[in-house]
Amino acid sequence: MKTTVEWIRADERLPYDGAGIVAAVTGRYPGVPDDDPDSLSGQEFWLVLPMYFRRVHPVDETGEIIENCFYDSDGVIRFPVGRPADGEVVTHWAEMPTLPGTDARRILGDDVRPALRAAAGR
């Protein structure tokens, strides 16, 4: 099974509210580079992470409202490149691919087992 990914620049267009997406994120690992050549400490990165997009994201702890942000399952909030931000930013985003052998991105409940069997060819 193959899929094609269409990357969209985060400074040109944003996903719809609540969209589950993959995001290309750039930033720098925390810390200071050390003598260990295998250490990621202090190094820049650009990688792909699964996230959600929110047009309006309320922060329960502070009551703050954050607009047009990407957030991941760990609760880390990132902004599109070009917008003032400290730390990591989203350069591009793409829709999540469909599940193997389906045209769906999410299957719930009683439909899961039959979909898994069909994708496995059983």
Backbone hydrogen bonds, N-H to C=O, Kabsch-Sander energy under -0.5 kcal/mol:
donor,donor_aa,acceptor,acceptor_aa,energy
6,E,4,T,-0.5
7,W,5,V,-0.7
8,I,93,W,-2.8
10,A,91,T,-2.3
12,E,9,R,-1.6
13,R,9,R,-1.9
18,G,53,F,-3.0
19,A,16,Y,-2.0
21,I,19,A,-0.6
21,I,51,M,-2.7
22,V,94,A,-2.5
23,A,49,L,-3.0
24,A,92,H,-2.5
25,V,23,A,-0.7
25,V,47,L,-3.4
26,T,89,V,-2.5
27,G,45,F,-1.7
29,Y,43,Q,-3.0
39,S,36,D,-1.7
42,G,29,Y,-0.7
42,G,30,P,-0.7
43,Q,40,L,-2.3
45,F,27,G,-2.3
47,L,25,V,-2.4
49,L,23,A,-2.3
51,M,21,I,-3.0
52,Y,71,Y,-2.7
53,F,19,A,-1.6
54,R,69,C,-2.8
57,H,66,I,-3.5
59,V,64,E,-3.1
60,D,58,P,-0.8
62,T,59,V,-0.5
63,G,59,V,-3.0
66,I,57,H,-2.5
66,I,64,E,-0.5
68,N,55,R,-1.9
69,C,54,R,-2.3
70,F,78,R,-3.1
71,Y,52,Y,-2.6
72,D,76,V,-1.6
75,G,72,D,-2.1
78,R,70,F,-3.2
79,F,88,E,-0.7
81,V,90,V,-2.8
83,R,80,P,-1.7
89,V,26,T,-2.3
90,V,79,F,-2.6
91,T,24,A,-2.8
91,T,89,V,-0.6
92,H,24,A,-0.9
93,W,8,I,-2.1
94,A,22,V,-2.3
96,M,20,G,-1.1
99,L,104,A,-3.5
102,T,99,L,-2.1
111,D,108,L,-1.3
112,V,109,G,-1.8
115,A,111,D,-1.5
116,L,112,V,-2.6
117,R,113,R,-2.5
118,A,114,P,-2.5
119,A,115,A,-2.3
120,A,116,L,-1.7
121,G,117,R,-0.6
121,G,118,A,-0.8
122,R,117,R,-2.7
